Amino acid sequence: MPDKATVERARRDRREGKRPSTQAGEFVREEMHHIREGRHGARSTKQAIAIGLSKARRAGVKLGRPPRSAKATTRRSAASAARAARSGRKPAAKRARASERALRREPRAAASRTALARQARAAARRRGRKARKASARKAVATKGSAGLRATGRKAAATRRAA
């Protein structure tokens, strides 16, 4: 179960009209915190992110389907999480305990700064130029005027330094 504060932050994001991926980011962030504070581990950064996204889907964040290139099991579990959100039933305590115990045995390095940076860089490398441009455009749409000004200043400073 996600923390109340996380659900509240995600709800606030939705009220502010932010994208579902931003709302889901709150759950991923919570997952990273859980791993860092030693509540449990994850085999890889990708797994830690997947756990966060699954929690988001179960909490009712309307995330899109996984890409067609994703494994069938991934697509199935995403659909199952979305269904769980609609049913509103709590997960079975026995299953929750079992998965928690399995995760406790996993290493904690998946949420380190270097691991996250490596994951982000690898994900960006897999995307094409157009996708990166679209992602920048999407960021601009939700940034707000203050954010845009700050980004402009940062870009200008970078150009001056070069």
Backbone as CSV, one residue per row, in Angstrom:
resi,resn,N_x,N_y,N_z,CA_x,CA_y,CA_z,C_x,C_y,C_z
1,MET,0.836,-1.200,0.000,0.000,0.000,0.000,0.872,1.252,0.000
2,PRO,0.564,2.202,-0.884,1.347,3.446,-0.890,1.040,4.304,0.337
3,ASP,1.994,5.147,0.705,1.787,6.055,1.836,0.693,7.064,1.485
4,LYS,0.005,7.561,2.513,-1.067,8.532,2.285,-0.535,9.797,1.621
5,ALA,0.651,10.217,2.058,1.248,11.447,1.518,1.518,11.323,0.026
6,THR,1.957,10.136,-0.400,2.253,9.901,-1.823,0.983,10.001,-2.648
7,VAL,-0.070,9.350,-2.173,-1.356,9.388,-2.888,-1.849,10.829,-2.970
8,GLU,-1.677,11.570,-1.880,-2.125,12.964,-1.848,-1.344,13.808,-2.858
9,ARG,-0.014,13.589,-2.930,0.810,14.340,-3.905,0.400,14.028,-5.338
10,ALA,0.103,12.749,-5.592,-0.332,12.344,-6.929,-1.674,12.998,-7.264
11,ARG,-2.572,13.045,-6.281,-3.889,13.682,-6.490,-3.728,15.163,-6.793
12,ARG,-2.792,15.790,-6.053,-2.549,17.223,-6.278,-2.039,17.450,-7.707
13,ASP,-1.149,16.557,-8.150,-0.636,16.650,-9.522,-1.776,16.554,-10.521
14,ARG,-2.726,15.628,-10.245,-3.860,15.464,-11.173,-4.731,16.713,-11.184
15,ARG,-4.962,17.274,-9.998,-5.772,18.505,-9.918,-5.105,19.647,-10.674
16,GLU,-3.771,19.688,-10.640,-3.030,20.747,-11.331,-2.946,20.499,-12.830
17,GLY,-3.527,19.371,-13.285,-3.566,19.084,-14.719,-2.273,18.508,-15.261
18,LYS,-1.475,17.905,-14.387,-0.208,17.321,-14.853,-0.446,15.956,-15.459
19,ARG,0.504,15.526,-16.276,0.348,14.264,-16.998,0.348,13.070,-16.051
20,PRO,-0.268,11.955,-16.485,-0.272,10.752,-15.655,1.144,10.279,-15.282
21,SER,2.100,10.477,-16.200,3.469,10.034,-15.903,4.050,10.826,-14.731
22,THR,3.658,12.100,-14.606,4.118,12.924,-13.484,3.486,12.425,-12.194
23,GLN,2.190,12.092,-12.278,1.492,11.557,-11.106,2.146,10.246,-10.663
24,ALA,2.478,9.395,-11.636,3.095,8.099,-11.335,4.497,8.277,-10.766
25,GLY,5.141,9.371,-11.140,6.489,9.660,-10.649,6.539,9.722,-9.133
26,GLU,5.431,10.147,-8.518,5.370,10.217,-7.055,5.510,8.823,-6.434
27,PHE,4.881,7.841,-7.086,4.932,6.473,-6.573,6.317,5.866,-6.774
28,VAL,6.943,6.193,-7.905,8.300,5.706,-8.174,9.253,6.317,-7.150
29,ARG,9.054,7.608,-6.878,9.883,8.320,-5.892,9.759,7.646,-4.526
30,GLU,8.525,7.322,-4.142,8.295,6.650,-2.864,9.038,5.312,-2.809
31,GLU,9.001,4.598,-3.923,9.664,3.286,-3.989,11.167,3.420,-3.778
32,MET,11.748,4.450,-4.399,13.189,4.695,-4.244,13.509,4.994,-2.779
33,HIS,12.633,5.759,-2.124,12.839,6.083,-0.717,12.773,4.808,0.142
34,HIS,11.814,3.936,-0.173,11.678,2.690,0.576,12.954,1.858,0.486
35,ILE,13.509,1.796,-0.717,14.728,1.001,-0.908,15.893,1.651,-0.164
36,ARG,15.969,2.972,-0.257,17.077,3.680,0.400,17.028,3.554,1.911
37,GLU,15.818,3.561,2.462,15.748,3.466,3.927,15.791,2.016,4.399
38,GLY,15.955,1.082,3.453,16.165,-0.321,3.815,14.906,-1.113,4.060
39,ARG,13.751,-0.570,3.673,12.500,-1.308,3.892,12.497,-2.594,3.057
40,HIS,13.011,-2.483,1.839,13.201,-3.671,0.987,14.203,-3.318,-0.099
41,GLY,14.492,-4.249,-0.991,15.455,-3.989,-2.063,14.822,-4.218,-3.419
42,ALA,15.656,-4.223,-4.458,15.203,-4.538,-5.807,16.402,-5.058,-6.578
43,ARG,16.154,-5.958,-7.503,17.249,-6.562,-8.254,17.903,-5.539,-9.171
44,SER,17.073,-4.636,-9.702,17.607,-3.614,-10.607,16.782,-2.341,-10.471
45,THR,17.315,-1.253,-11.030,16.594,0.021,-11.006,15.296,-0.110,-11.790
46,LYS,15.378,-0.863,-12.894,14.194,-1.069,-13.730,13.071,-1.736,-12.935
47,GLN,13.446,-2.706,-12.081,12.443,-3.386,-11.257,11.836,-2.419,-10.240
48,ALA,12.688,-1.580,-9.656,12.205,-0.606,-8.668,11.196,0.345,-9.309
49,ILE,11.494,0.796,-10.534,10.594,1.689,-11.260,9.287,0.964,-11.572
50,ALA,9.406,-0.308,-11.983,8.221,-1.100,-12.334,7.299,-1.261,-11.126
51,ILE,7.882,-1.446,-9.948,7.073,-1.585,-8.728,6.301,-0.292,-8.480
52,GLY,6.994,0.845,-8.636,6.356,2.148,-8.455,5.222,2.372,-9.435
53,LEU,5.443,2.002,-10.705,4.408,2.187,-11.737,3.199,1.299,-11.449
54,SER,3.475,0.084,-10.974,2.392,-0.834,-10.654,1.544,-0.263,-9.509
55,LYS,2.216,0.301,-8.496,1.500,0.919,-7.376,0.638,2.076,-7.882
56,ALA,1.195,2.843,-8.818,0.461,3.983,-9.375,-0.802,3.498,-10.088
57,ARG,-0.648,2.451,-10.910,-1.806,1.915,-11.634,-2.869,1.434,-10.653
58,ARG,-2.426,0.743,-9.590,-3.360,0.220,-8.593,-4.051,1.346,-7.829
59,ALA,-3.352,2.498,-7.725,-3.950,3.640,-7.022,-4.870,4.444,-7.934
60,GLY,-4.970,4.034,-9.203,-5.921,4.680,-10.106,-5.329,5.720,-11.041
61,VAL,-3.990,5.805,-11.135,-3.375,6.730,-12.092,-3.583,6.153,-13.485
62,LYS,-4.106,6.958,-14.388,-4.458,6.443,-15.716,-3.252,6.450,-16.658
63,LEU,-2.319,5.556,-16.395,-1.119,5.436,-17.233,-1.478,4.693,-18.514
64,GLY,-0.732,4.963,-19.564,-0.970,4.272,-20.831,-0.525,2.826,-20.759
65,ARG,-0.790,2.091,-21.819,-0.362,0.697,-21.878,1.145,0.631,-22.069
66,PRO,1.780,-0.467,-21.627,3.210,-0.624,-21.925,3.397,-0.744,-23.438
67,PRO,4.580,-0.405,-23.969,4.769,-0.461,-25.424,4.628,-1.883,-25.955
68,ARG,4.390,-2.006,-27.259,4.210,-3.322,-27.865,5.485,-4.156,-27.757
69,SER,6.609,-3.439,-27.596,7.886,-4.144,-27.488,8.065,-4.789,-26.118
70,ALA,7.205,-4.419,-25.145,7.299,-4.976,-23.785,6.890,-6.441,-23.792
71,LYS,7.395,-7.177,-22.802,7.071,-8.603,-22.704,5.574,-8.780,-22.450
72,ALA,5.063,-9.922,-22.849,3.637,-10.213,-22.675,3.268,-10.196,-21.198
73,THR,4.171,-10.717,-20.363,3.892,-10.747,-18.920,3.777,-9.330,-18.361
74,THR,4.614,-8.415,-18.866,4.572,-7.016,-18.428,3.226,-6.408,-18.786
75,ARG,2.800,-6.659,-20.037,1.520,-6.112,-20.492,0.362,-6.669,-19.667
76,ARG,0.454,-7.980,-19.374,-0.594,-8.623,-18.582,-0.665,-8.038,-17.177
77,SER,0.515,-7.852,-16.545,0.505,-7.365,-15.161,0.038,-5.907,-15.100
78,ALA,0.344,-5.126,-16.145,-0.133,-3.741,-16.192,-1.659,-3.715,-16.297
79,ALA,-2.201,-4.594,-17.142,-3.656,-4.668,-17.303,-4.302,-5.112,-15.992
80,SER,-3.646,-6.051,-15.312,-4.160,-6.568,-14.048,-4.170,-5.473,-12.982
81,ALA,-3.109,-4.649,-12.949,-3.025,-3.559,-11.969,-4.125,-2.525,-12.227
82,ALA,-4.371,-2.243,-13.506,-5.418,-1.277,-13.863,-6.792,-1.814,-13.438
83,ARG,-6.991,-3.132,-13.617,-8.259,-3.754,-13.196,-8.409,-3.670,-11.676
84,ALA,-7.298,-3.898,-10.965,-7.319,-3.864,-9.499,-7.757,-2.485,-9.004
85,ALA,-7.348,-1.444,-9.738,-7.720,-0.076,-9.353,-9.228,0.102,-9.466
86,ARG,-9.812,-0.497,-10.500,-11.256,-0.346,-10.712,-12.048,-1.143,-9.668
87,SER,-11.535,-2.326,-9.286,-12.284,-3.175,-8.360,-12.283,-2.581,-6.953
88,GLY,-11.191,-1.885,-6.585,-11.130,-1.234,-5.277,-10.890,-2.183,-4.120
89,ARG,-10.580,-3.456,-4.431,-10.310,-4.419,-3.363,-8.860,-4.347,-2.935
90,LYS,-8.605,-4.607,-1.647,-7.230,-4.615,-1.156,-6.557,-5.913,-1.591
91,PRO,-5.241,-5.891,-1.826,-4.564,-7.138,-2.203,-4.559,-8.111,-1.014
92,ALA,-4.498,-9.398,-1.310,-4.498,-10.407,-0.257,-3.283,-10.217,0.635
93,ALA,-3.488,-10.220,1.938,-2.408,-9.963,2.894,-1.284,-10.986,2.736
94,LYS,-1.647,-12.240,2.483,-0.664,-13.311,2.358,0.267,-13.048,1.167
95,ARG,-0.322,-12.646,0.045,0.474,-12.348,-1.168,1.362,-11.137,-0.936
96,ALA,0.796,-10.104,-0.290,1.549,-8.881,-0.028,2.771,-9.198,0.829
97,ARG,2.567,-10.029,1.860,3.681,-10.409,2.741,4.733,-11.201,1.984
98,ALA,4.281,-12.110,1.121,5.205,-12.961,0.368,6.086,-12.123,-0.546
99,SER,5.481,-11.167,-1.272,6.267,-10.343,-2.203,7.211,-9.433,-1.432
100,GLU,6.746,-8.931,-0.300,7.574,-8.065,0.546,8.796,-8.832,1.053
101,ARG,8.577,-10.081,1.489,9.689,-10.895,1.993,10.692,-11.201,0.897
102,ALA,10.194,-11.458,-0.310,11.083,-11.740,-1.438,11.934,-10.509,-1.756
103,LEU,11.300,-9.331,-1.703,12.018,-8.090,-2.003,13.036,-7.741,-0.925
104,ARG,12.767,-8.180,0.316,13.715,-7.886,1.396,15.053,-8.573,1.178
105,ARG,15.030,-9.660,0.440,16.273,-10.399,0.187,17.113,-9.771,-0.923
106,GLU,16.515,-8.845,-1.668,17.216,-8.233,-2.800,18.170,-7.129,-2.336
107,PRO,19.196,-6.828,-3.170,20.162,-5.777,-2.799,19.541,-4.384,-2.821
108,ARG,20.232,-3.415,-2.212,19.694,-2.057,-2.082,20.314,-1.055,-3.069
109,ALA,21.232,-1.520,-3.886,21.964,-0.589,-4.755,21.117,-0.036,-5.902
110,ALA,19.950,-0.642,-6.142,19.111,-0.248,-7.283,18.634,1.194,-7.194
111,ALA,18.570,1.750,-5.976,18.054,3.115,-5.808,19.162,4.132,-5.577
112,SER,20.413,3.727,-5.793,21.517,4.681,-5.586,21.500,5.732,-6.683
113,ARG,22.137,6.853,-6.424,22.169,7.942,-7.410,22.806,7.481,-8.716
114,THR,23.904,6.730,-8.602,24.600,6.282,-9.826,23.721,5.332,-10.623
115,ALA,23.026,4.409,-9.926,22.158,3.453,-10.625,21.027,4.181,-11.346
116,LEU,20.436,5.184,-10.668,19.341,5.951,-11.282,19.834,6.742,-12.487
117,ALA,21.022,7.331,-12.352,21.587,8.115,-13.461,21.872,7.207,-14.648
118,ARG,22.408,6.019,-14.355,22.723,5.057,-15.427,21.448,4.646,-16.146
119,GLN,20.395,4.389,-15.382,19.105,3.986,-15.954,18.533,5.104,-16.832
120,ALA,18.584,6.342,-16.333,18.030,7.485,-17.080,18.781,7.684,-18.389
121,ARG,20.099,7.585,-18.315,20.916,7.774,-19.524,20.644,6.691,-20.552
122,ALA,20.542,5.449,-20.078,20.278,4.327,-20.987,18.906,4.487,-21.644
123,ALA,17.914,4.932,-20.855,16.553,5.115,-21.387,16.545,6.218,-22.438
124,ALA,17.290,7.298,-22.181,17.342,8.417,-23.127,18.035,7.985,-24.420
125,ARG,19.069,7.147,-24.270,19.827,6.688,-25.446,18.959,5.840,-26.367
126,ARG,18.026,5.093,-25.757,17.155,4.224,-26.575,16.133,5.026,-27.366
127,ARG,15.876,6.256,-26.950,14.874,7.074,-27.638,15.530,7.794,-28.805
128,GLY,14.736,8.047,-29.834,15.250,8.762,-30.999,15.237,10.263,-30.752
129,ARG,15.708,11.008,-31.758,15.769,12.464,-31.637,14.370,13.062,-31.501
130,LYS,13.445,12.534,-32.297,12.072,13.047,-32.283,11.425,12.833,-30.918
131,ALA,11.659,11.652,-30.343,11.060,11.328,-29.043,11.603,12.264,-27.970
132,ARG,12.899,12.555,-28.047,13.493,13.466,-27.056,12.910,14.864,-27.201
133,LYS,12.706,15.275,-28.458,12.146,16.598,-28.718,10.707,16.671,-28.189
134,ALA,9.951,15.587,-28.416,8.560,15.538,-27.950,8.517,15.588,-26.433
135,SER,9.476,14.918,-25.800,9.523,14.897,-24.337,9.827,16.293,-23.799
136,ALA,10.692,17.021,-24.481,11.013,18.393,-24.072,9.776,19.278,-24.222
137,ARG,9.045,19.070,-25.315,7.832,19.855,-25.569,6.780,19.580,-24.485
138,LYS,6.701,18.296,-24.088,5.755,17.878,-23.057,6.125,18.537,-21.727
139,ALA,7.421,18.616,-21.460,7.891,19.237,-20.217,7.509,20.716,-20.193
140,VAL,7.673,21.379,-21.327,7.352,22.802,-21.435,5.869,23.032,-21.143
141,ALA,5.029,22.107,-21.620,3.579,22.262,-21.457,3.165,22.277,-19.993
142,THR,3.913,21.585,-19.138,3.489,21.489,-17.733,4.375,22.307,-16.799
143,LYS,5.291,23.083,-17.351,6.273,23.775,-16.508,5.744,25.037,-15.833
144,GLY,4.893,25.758,-16.518,4.405,27.023,-15.965,5.383,28.149,-16.267
145,SER,4.939,29.389,-16.094,5.750,30.532,-16.528,7.040,30.672,-15.725
146,ALA,6.963,30.442,-14.405,8.163,30.574,-13.563,9.203,29.536,-13.969
147,GLY,8.732,28.315,-14.216,9.637,27.229,-14.629,10.300,27.529,-15.952
148,LEU,9.512,28.074,-16.885,10.051,28.408,-18.211,11.129,29.480,-18.105
149,ARG,10.864,30.492,-17.261,11.851,31.568,-17.074,13.161,31.008,-16.526
150,ALA,13.042,30.133,-15.526,14.227,29.543,-14.893,15.016,28.719,-15.908
151,THR,14.292,27.952,-16.729,14.941,27.127,-17.746,15.646,27.999,-18.770
152,GLY,14.997,29.099,-19.162,15.600,30.040,-20.119,16.892,30.623,-19.586
153,ARG,16.864,31.003,-18.304,18.077,31.568,-17.677,19.192,30.534,-17.665
154,LYS,18.821,29.301,-17.332,19.816,28.223,-17.254,20.445,27.977,-18.634
155,ALA,19.588,27.975,-19.673,20.077,27.757,-21.042,21.018,28.886,-21.457
156,ALA,20.658,30.119,-21.109,21.487,31.271,-21.459,22.849,31.182,-20.770
157,ALA,22.831,30.770,-19.503,24.089,30.626,-18.745,24.966,29.543,-19.351
158,THR,24.344,28.468,-19.811,25.079,27.364,-20.432,25.730,27.857,-21.726
159,ARG,24.953,28.639,-22.500,25.494,29.162,-23.777,26.671,30.104,-23.518
160,ARG,26.561,30.918,-22.456,27.647,31.844,-22.125,28.919,31.076,-21.739
161,ALA,28.720,29.986,-20.992,29.860,29.212,-20.497,30.583,28.504,-21.645
162,ALA,29.851,28.120,-22.683,30.450,27.360,-23.799,31.291,28.247,-24.712
